[in-house]
Amino acid sequence: MAPPGNHHRYYPEVKSPLRRQVHAPSPVRKFGLSCPRQVVSGNAVGVLLTSDCNSLERKKLDLPLDYYRTEVVDVDDYDDEVDYVEVISDDDEVENAVDMEEESEKEVSLDEVNPKNGSFMVVDEEAVTDDVCSFEAYRKALKSAENRTSKLKARGFGGFLRERCRGLLRSLRSFFRQDEEPVEDVRSEPFEPLSKEELTAVKDAFSANFHNILVSHENSNIDITVEKLRCLKPGQWLNDEVINLYLVLLKEREAREPKKFLKCHFFNTFFFTKLVNSATGYNYNAVRRWTSMKKLGYHLIDCDKIFIPIHMNIHWTLAVINIKERKFQYLDSYKGREPRILDALGRYFVDEVRDKNEVDVDVSQWRQEFVQDLPEQSNGFDCGMFMLKYMDFYSRGLDLCFTEEHMAYFRVRTAKEILQLRAE
């Protein structure tokens, strides 16, 4: 035990602590004051804004400046994200450091945006520092975004987001189309209801004088009398004049609106009987002049489909040279099959292209299709109407979406279109 009065010999006098110099780099501990940092673009060393923190510390605790130790950290030397710095007293008063953190958040913020590159800037009361945009910060942000993206994908967030985007696009389309004209439904056009005036006109035509000429088509030289038009009444067989005039109207409809309908050619009811005669057999020369450029204004090879009405004694069927899909089709409302008809048409198409275009077409790989998925008839008089509507729908590019129940309506509509000399 030291003798009294000699304390200075064993216990040196307490001296006030000296101001410490700034040291760098220094590791950062897991507690202490969170102070925003400033990072200069490029590979410059990040500098912590410690001056404001020290001033706040002095105001709050009223202690001398040299009582605290500050450390500057090089953020590029560490892999862990650095967004805080330790500022503690020599006697480890952590509570004072926490109080300083709360005060510093009031003084320093990261809520300003650099107008040049959109990056955040550190702003205090006195000055605005440079933008926080270093390569290391970008790399860490990118890695964090990738981790979040993988987690969102695992939770099905991507599908949810896509559905939300689709819903937004649909709402935007409906909004921008409010002032546009409504889009016509192509499938509803063949079933447009007739007006009272049109129904009355057809009824009056059926009941007119038997030999009256109702309409005359100049280009085809076809006259339709009351007697011929009456074949469109329920239960009647269609005749050649009504069928051939309707096919002419279908071709005129295409010429009137070429973008709306397929490019087709419609042979009349006499073509196949000329091409294949029961006495002489196949004879291309009998129909060679039917398709000259002077008469048609186009070549058959340039068409999408070629329609050939087939009359078999008392039954109408349809054959199609489907150039667009490279196949020969046969449509019979009784679902019959006639391979010899398609064989003859394949031979005809080869001869026609060689004669008009001087090109040899190989149709050996073209398919022969006897269409089975088609509307059927159950009576003995609607075959002609079925054949006309097969051509009507196919030339529109539509499936055969009608039934035998529509035949009564189609008969009246066809009569109306013939009386107006305009197919719709």
C-alpha positions in Angstrom: 0.0 0.0 0.0 1.5 3.4 -1.0 2.2 5.8 1.8 0.0 8.8 2.0 1.0 12.0 0.3 2.9 10.3 -2.4 0.1 9.6 -4.8 1.9 11.2 -7.7 4.8 8.8 -7.4 2.5 5.7 -8.0 -0.3 7.2 -10.0 0.5 9.7 -12.7 -1.5 12.7 -13.3 -4.6 12.4 -15.6 -4.0 14.2 -18.8 -6.7 15.3 -21.3 -6.9 13.0 -24.3 -5.2 14.2 -27.4 -6.9 14.6 -30.8 -6.5 11.4 -32.7 -5.6 11.4 -36.4 -7.9 9.9 -39.0 -7.0 6.3 -39.9 -8.1 4.4 -43.0 -9.1 1.8 -43.9 -10.8 0.4 -40.8 -13.3 -2.4 -40.4 -16.8 -1.5 -39.5 -18.6 -3.0 -36.6 -22.2 -4.2 -36.5 -23.4 -1.3 -34.3 -23.0 2.4 -34.1 -24.1 5.4 -36.1 -25.6 5.0 -39.6 -24.2 7.8 -41.7 -24.8 8.0 -45.4 -21.8 7.9 -47.5 -20.7 9.7 -50.6 -19.1 7.7 -53.5 -17.3 9.4 -56.3 -17.9 7.9 -59.7 -15.1 5.7 -61.0 -12.7 3.9 -58.6 -12.5 6.8 -56.1 -12.5 6.0 -52.4 -15.8 6.6 -50.6 -15.7 9.4 -48.0 -18.0 9.3 -45.0 -19.8 12.4 -44.0 -18.6 12.6 -40.4 -18.3 16.3 -39.8 -22.0 16.7 -39.4 -22.2 13.7 -37.2 -19.5 15.1 -34.9 -21.2 18.5 -34.7 -24.5 16.8 -33.8 -22.6 14.8 -31.2 -21.2 17.9 -29.6 -24.5 19.6 -29.4 -26.3 16.7 -27.8 -23.7 15.6 -25.2 -21.9 19.0 -24.9 -18.5 17.2 -24.9 -15.2 18.4 -26.4 -14.4 17.6 -30.0 -11.4 15.3 -29.2 -13.6 13.1 -27.1 -14.7 11.1 -30.0 -12.8 9.0 -32.5 -13.9 9.0 -36.1 -12.8 6.6 -38.8 -12.9 6.8 -42.5 -13.7 3.5 -44.3 -12.9 2.6 -47.9 -16.1 0.9 -49.0 -14.5 -0.6 -52.1 -12.2 -2.8 -50.0 -15.0 -4.8 -48.5 -17.5 -7.2 -49.9 -20.2 -6.5 -47.4 -22.5 -3.6 -48.0 -21.2 -0.5 -46.0 -23.9 1.9 -45.0 -22.9 2.7 -41.5 -19.8 3.8 -39.5 -18.8 3.4 -35.9 -18.6 6.6 -33.9 -18.1 5.8 -30.2 -16.5 7.3 -27.2 -13.3 5.9 -25.6 -15.4 4.4 -22.7 -17.7 2.6 -25.2 -20.9 4.6 -24.7 -23.0 2.9 -27.3 -26.2 4.6 -26.2 -24.8 8.0 -27.1 -23.9 6.7 -30.6 -27.5 5.5 -31.2 -28.8 8.9 -30.2 -26.5 10.5 -32.7 -27.8 8.2 -35.4 -31.3 9.5 -34.9 -30.1 13.1 -35.1 -28.0 12.5 -38.2 -31.0 11.0 -40.1 -32.8 14.3 -39.6 -29.9 16.3 -41.1 -28.7 14.0 -44.0 -31.0 12.4 -46.6 -30.8 10.5 -49.8 -34.0 11.9 -51.4 -32.5 13.9 -54.2 -32.0 12.6 -57.7 -29.3 13.5 -60.2 -31.0 14.9 -63.3 -28.2 13.8 -65.5 -28.2 10.0 -64.8 -31.1 9.5 -62.4 -28.9 8.3 -59.6 -29.3 9.3 -55.9 -27.4 12.2 -54.4 -26.4 12.8 -50.8 -27.8 16.1 -49.6 -27.3 18.0 -46.3 -28.1 21.5 -45.2 -25.0 23.1 -46.6 -24.0 21.4 -49.8 -25.0 18.8 -52.4 -22.5 16.1 -53.1 -21.8 14.1 -56.2 -24.0 11.3 -57.4 -23.8 7.8 -55.7 -23.0 5.8 -58.8 -19.9 3.6 -58.6 -19.3 0.3 -60.3 -19.3 -1.6 -57.0 -22.6 -0.2 -56.0 -24.1 -1.1 -59.4 -22.8 -4.6 -59.1 -24.3 -5.1 -55.7 -27.6 -3.6 -56.8 -27.7 -5.9 -59.8 -27.0 -9.0 -57.7 -29.7 -8.1 -55.3 -32.2 -7.6 -58.1 -31.3 -11.0 -59.5 -31.9 -12.6 -56.1 -35.3 -11.0 -55.8 -36.2 -12.0 -59.4 -35.5 -15.7 -58.7 -37.5 -15.6 -55.5 -40.5 -13.9 -57.3 -40.3 -16.5 -60.0 -40.4 -19.3 -57.5 -43.5 -17.8 -56.0 -45.3 -17.6 -59.3 -45.1 -13.8 -59.4 -44.1 -13.7 -63.1 -47.4 -15.4 -64.2 -49.4 -13.0 -61.9 -47.6 -10.0 -63.4 -48.2 -11.2 -67.0 -51.9 -11.5 -66.3 -52.1 -8.1 -64.8 -50.3 -6.7 -67.9 -52.7 -8.5 -70.2 -55.6 -7.1 -68.3 -54.2 -3.6 -68.6 -53.6 -4.0 -72.3 -57.2 -5.1 -72.8 -58.5 -2.1 -70.9 -56.3 0.2 -72.9 -57.5 -1.3 -76.2 -61.1 -0.9 -75.2 -60.4 2.7 -74.2 -58.8 3.7 -77.4 -61.4 1.9 -79.5 -64.3 3.8 -78.0 -64.4 6.3 -80.8 -63.7 3.7 -83.6 -66.3 2.0 -85.7 -67.3 -1.4 -84.3 -65.5 -4.3 -86.0 -67.9 -6.4 -88.1 -68.2 -10.1 -87.2 -67.4 -11.9 -90.5 -69.2 -15.1 -89.3 -72.5 -13.3 -88.7 -72.6 -11.8 -92.3 -74.0 -14.9 -94.0 -76.9 -14.9 -91.5 -77.9 -11.2 -91.6 -81.7 -11.0 -91.1 -83.7 -9.7 -94.0 -85.8 -6.5 -93.7 -89.6 -6.5 -94.1 -89.2 -4.7 -97.5 -86.8 -7.4 -98.8 -89.1 -10.2 -97.6 -92.1 -8.5 -99.3 -90.1 -8.1 -102.6 -89.3 -11.8 -102.6 -92.9 -12.8 -101.9 -94.2 -10.5 -104.6 -91.7 -12.0 -107.1 -92.8 -15.5 -106.4 -96.4 -14.6 -106.9 -95.9 -12.6 -110.1 -96.9 -13.6 -113.6 -95.3 -16.9 -114.5 -93.4 -15.7 -117.6 -92.4 -12.3 -116.4 -88.6 -11.5 -116.6 -87.6 -10.3 -113.2 -83.9 -9.5 -113.8 -81.4 -9.7 -116.6 -77.6 -9.8 -116.2 -76.0 -8.3 -119.1 -72.4 -9.7 -118.8 -73.6 -13.3 -118.5 -76.7 -12.9 -120.7 -78.8 -14.7 -118.1 -82.5 -13.8 -117.7 -84.4 -14.8 -114.6 -88.1 -15.2 -115.0 -90.7 -15.8 -112.3 -90.8 -19.5 -113.3 -87.0 -19.9 -112.8 -86.9 -17.9 -109.6 -89.5 -20.1 -108.0 -87.0 -23.0 -107.8 -85.9 -21.1 -104.6 -89.2 -21.8 -102.9 -89.1 -24.5 -100.2 -89.1 -28.1 -101.5 -87.9 -27.2 -105.1 -84.9 -28.3 -107.0 -82.5 -25.5 -108.2 -82.1 -25.0 -111.9 -79.0 -24.1 -113.9 -79.9 -20.4 -114.5 -80.3 -19.6 -110.9 -77.1 -21.4 -109.9 -75.1 -19.9 -112.7 -76.3 -16.3 -112.0 -75.6 -16.7 -108.3 -72.0 -17.8 -109.1 -71.5 -14.7 -111.3 -72.7 -12.6 -108.4 -70.2 -14.3 -106.1 -67.4 -13.4 -108.5 -68.6 -9.8 -108.7 -68.7 -9.6 -104.9 -65.0 -10.6 -104.8 -64.0 -8.0 -107.4 -65.9 -5.4 -105.4 -64.1 -6.2 -102.2 -60.9 -8.2 -103.0 -59.4 -7.8 -99.5 -62.4 -9.3 -97.9 -62.8 -12.5 -100.0 -60.5 -15.1 -101.4 -59.5 -15.0 -105.0 -61.6 -17.6 -106.6 -62.9 -18.8 -110.0 -66.4 -20.2 -110.3 -67.1 -22.5 -113.3 -70.7 -22.7 -114.4 -72.8 -25.9 -114.3 -71.9 -26.9 -117.9 -68.1 -27.0 -117.4 -67.6 -30.5 -116.1 -70.0 -32.1 -118.6 -67.9 -30.5 -121.3 -64.6 -31.6 -119.8 -65.7 -35.2 -119.2 -68.2 -36.4 -121.7 -69.9 -39.8 -121.2 -69.3 -40.6 -124.9 -65.8 -39.2 -125.5 -64.3 -39.1 -122.0 -61.8 -36.5 -120.9 -61.4 -33.7 -123.4 -59.4 -30.6 -122.5 -59.8 -29.0 -125.9 -63.5 -28.7 -125.3 -63.0 -26.2 -122.5 -59.6 -24.8 -123.5 -61.0 -21.4 -124.5 -63.1 -20.9 -121.4 -60.2 -19.5 -119.4 -58.4 -17.2 -121.8 -56.7 -14.1 -120.3 -59.0 -12.0 -122.6 -62.1 -13.5 -121.0 -61.1 -13.7 -117.4 -58.3 -11.1 -116.9 -56.3 -13.5 -114.8 -54.9 -17.1 -114.9 -56.3 -19.9 -112.8 -53.0 -20.6 -111.3 -53.2 -17.2 -109.5 -56.4 -18.1 -107.7 -56.7 -19.5 -104.2 -59.6 -21.9 -105.1 -61.5 -23.0 -108.2 -65.1 -24.2 -107.8 -66.7 -26.7 -110.1 -70.4 -27.6 -109.8 -71.1 -31.2 -110.5 -74.5 -32.4 -111.6 -75.1 -36.1 -111.2 -78.5 -36.8 -112.8 -80.7 -35.5 -110.0 -78.1 -34.5 -107.4 -75.7 -31.5 -107.0 -72.3 -31.8 -105.5 -69.2 -29.6 -105.5 -65.5 -30.2 -106.5 -62.8 -27.7 -105.5 -59.2 -27.3 -106.8 -57.7 -25.9 -103.7 -54.5 -24.3 -104.9 -53.9 -22.5 -101.7 -53.7 -25.7 -99.7 -52.5 -28.0 -102.6 -55.4 -30.5 -102.6 -58.5 -31.5 -104.5 -61.7 -31.6 -102.5 -65.1 -33.2 -103.0 -68.1 -32.0 -101.0 -71.4 -34.0 -101.1 -74.2 -33.2 -98.8 -74.9 -37.0 -98.8 -71.2 -37.6 -98.1 -70.6 -39.5 -101.3 -67.2 -40.2 -102.8 -66.2 -39.8 -106.5 -62.4 -40.2 -107.0 -62.8 -40.2 -110.8 -64.0 -36.6 -110.6 -60.9 -35.4 -108.7 -58.6 -37.4 -111.0 -60.1 -35.6 -114.0 -59.7 -32.2 -112.3 -56.1 -33.0 -111.4 -55.4 -33.8 -115.1 -57.3 -30.6 -116.2 -55.3 -28.3 -113.9 -52.0 -29.7 -115.2 -53.1 -29.2 -118.9 -54.4 -25.7 -118.1 -51.3 -24.4 -116.4 -49.1 -25.9 -119.2 -51.3 -24.3 -121.9 -51.7 -20.8 -120.3 -48.5 -20.4 -118.3 -46.2 -22.9 -120.0 -45.3 -24.4 -116.7 -45.4 -28.1 -115.7 -47.2 -28.6 -112.4 -46.7 -31.8 -110.4 -49.9 -32.6 -108.6 -48.9 -36.1 -107.7 -48.2 -35.0 -104.1 -51.5 -33.1 -103.8 -54.0 -34.7 -101.5 -57.5 -35.8 -102.4 -60.0 -35.0 -99.7 -63.6 -36.1 -99.5 -64.8 -33.7 -96.9 -66.8 -35.5 -94.2 -67.1 -32.7 -91.6 -69.7 -30.7 -93.5 -73.4 -29.8 -93.2 -75.6 -32.7 -94.4 -79.1 -32.9 -95.9 -81.8 -35.3 -94.8 -84.3 -34.4 -97.5 -84.3 -34.9 -101.3 -84.5 -31.3 -102.6 -81.9 -29.1 -100.8 -78.7 -30.4 -102.5 -78.4 -27.4 -104.8 -78.6 -25.0 -101.9 -76.0 -26.9 -99.9 -73.7 -26.7 -102.9 -74.2 -22.9 -103.3 -73.5 -22.3 -99.6 -70.4 -24.5 -99.7 -69.0 -22.1 -102.3 -70.3 -19.0 -100.5 -68.6 -19.9 -97.1 -65.4 -21.2 -98.7 -64.9 -18.1 -100.7 -65.3 -16.1 -97.5 -62.5 -18.1 -95.9 -65.0 -19.5 -93.4 -65.7 -23.0 -92.1 -69.1 -24.5 -93.1 -70.8 -23.3 -89.9 -74.4 -23.8 -91.0 -77.0 -26.6 -90.8 -80.0 -27.9 -92.8 -82.2 -25.6 -90.6 -80.7 -22.6 -92.3 -81.8 -23.7 -95.8 -85.2 -22.0 -95.7 -83.5 -18.7 -94.8 -80.8 -19.2 -97.5 -83.4 -19.8 -100.2 -85.1 -16.4 -99.5 -81.8 -14.6 -99.2 -80.5 -16.0 -102.5 -83.8 -14.9 -104.1 -83.3 -11.4 -102.7 -79.7 -11.2 -103.9 -80.7 -12.4 -107.4 -83.4 -9.8 -107.6 -80.9 -7.1 -106.5 -78.2 -8.6 -108.8 -75.8 -8.3 -105.8 -74.4 -11.0 -103.5 -73.7 -9.9 -100.0 
